[in-house]
């Protein structure tokens, strides 16, 4: 097993960042309300992401910090999502929907 160098890790972070930005833009173009909800972002952030040019996205992706983050701060949500089976998927979907309503209100 080979050791990962800091340069390798930075390269992987850049790849994840660019993939995330491109996916975010695609989600917002195809169905903006669903994209905002799925990513858990504000309308203002959605505006910024949607307007990024390819060059701007590439520069932003080159950051040494991950641009995406886990939205699931609660153990129950993450555990339910990680479980197998329809019941676990339904439970996590209901829990996330309830949280979205709480945040909107």
VMD Tcl script that draws the C-alpha trace (Angstrom):
set ca {
  {0.00 0.00 0.00}
  {1.47 3.33 -1.01}
  {1.36 6.44 1.10}
  {-0.70 9.40 -0.06}
  {1.30 12.57 -0.41}
  {-0.07 16.01 0.45}
  {0.02 16.82 -3.26}
  {-2.11 13.76 -4.03}
  {-4.61 14.78 -1.37}
  {-4.81 18.33 -2.73}
  {-5.38 16.98 -6.23}
  {-8.21 14.79 -4.96}
  {-9.80 17.74 -3.12}
  {-9.62 19.78 -6.34}
  {-11.33 16.96 -8.27}
  {-14.10 16.66 -5.68}
  {-14.59 20.43 -5.69}
  {-14.87 20.66 -9.47}
  {-17.24 17.69 -9.61}
  {-19.38 19.25 -6.90}
  {-19.54 22.63 -8.63}
  {-20.44 21.07 -11.98}
  {-23.12 18.90 -10.39}
  {-24.51 21.90 -8.47}
  {-24.78 23.92 -11.68}
  {-26.47 21.03 -13.49}
  {-28.97 20.51 -10.66}
  {-29.81 24.21 -10.64}
  {-30.22 24.37 -14.43}
  {-32.45 21.29 -14.63}
  {-34.73 22.00 -11.64}
  {-33.71 24.95 -9.50}
  {-36.12 24.41 -6.56}
  {-35.18 20.73 -6.32}
  {-31.48 21.59 -6.65}
  {-31.66 24.16 -3.87}
  {-33.48 21.65 -1.66}
  {-31.17 18.72 -2.46}
  {-28.03 20.73 -1.78}
  {-29.47 22.53 1.23}
  {-28.33 25.94 0.02}
  {-29.90 29.39 0.03}
  {-31.35 31.08 -3.04}
  {-28.50 33.62 -2.88}
  {-25.87 30.88 -2.99}
  {-27.78 29.19 -5.81}
  {-27.58 32.45 -7.79}
  {-23.81 32.63 -7.33}
  {-23.27 28.98 -8.26}
  {-25.51 29.22 -11.32}
  {-23.62 32.27 -12.64}
  {-20.10 30.84 -12.30}
  {-18.21 30.64 -15.57}
  {-16.08 27.57 -16.32}
  {-12.92 29.55 -15.49}
  {-14.38 30.77 -12.19}
  {-15.47 27.24 -11.25}
  {-11.98 25.92 -12.02}
  {-10.36 28.62 -9.87}
  {-12.77 27.99 -7.03}
  {-12.24 24.22 -7.28}
  {-8.48 24.75 -6.91}
  {-9.02 25.73 -3.27}
  {-7.32 23.56 -0.68}
  {-10.62 23.43 1.24}
  {-13.54 21.15 0.44}
  {-16.41 23.21 -0.93}
  {-19.06 20.65 -0.03}
  {-19.87 19.47 3.46}
  {-22.05 16.94 5.23}
  {-25.50 18.39 5.81}
  {-26.35 15.66 8.26}
  {-25.18 16.91 11.62}
  {-27.33 14.40 13.41}
  {-26.28 10.82 13.92}
  {-29.85 9.58 13.30}
  {-29.99 10.97 9.75}
  {-26.58 9.70 8.71}
  {-27.24 6.28 10.26}
  {-30.62 5.97 8.53}
  {-29.10 6.89 5.17}
  {-26.35 4.32 5.63}
  {-28.79 1.51 6.45}
  {-29.98 -0.89 3.79}
  {-33.60 -1.47 2.94}
  {-36.69 0.46 1.97}
  {-37.76 1.17 5.56}
  {-34.47 2.94 6.29}
  {-34.73 4.98 3.09}
  {-38.30 6.01 3.88}
  {-37.38 6.91 7.45}
  {-34.44 9.07 6.35}
  {-36.54 10.79 3.66}
  {-39.24 11.64 6.21}
  {-36.65 12.89 8.71}
  {-34.95 15.08 6.10}
  {-38.29 16.47 4.88}
  {-39.22 17.41 8.44}
  {-35.88 19.20 8.86}
  {-36.42 21.12 5.61}
  {-39.81 22.32 6.88}
  {-38.26 23.35 10.19}
  {-35.51 25.33 8.43}
  {-37.96 27.05 6.09}
  {-40.25 28.12 8.92}
}
mol new
graphics top color blue
foreach p $ca { graphics top sphere $p radius 0.5 }
foreach p [lrange $ca 0 end-1] q [lrange $ca 1 end] { graphics top cylinder $p $q radius 0.2 }
display resetview
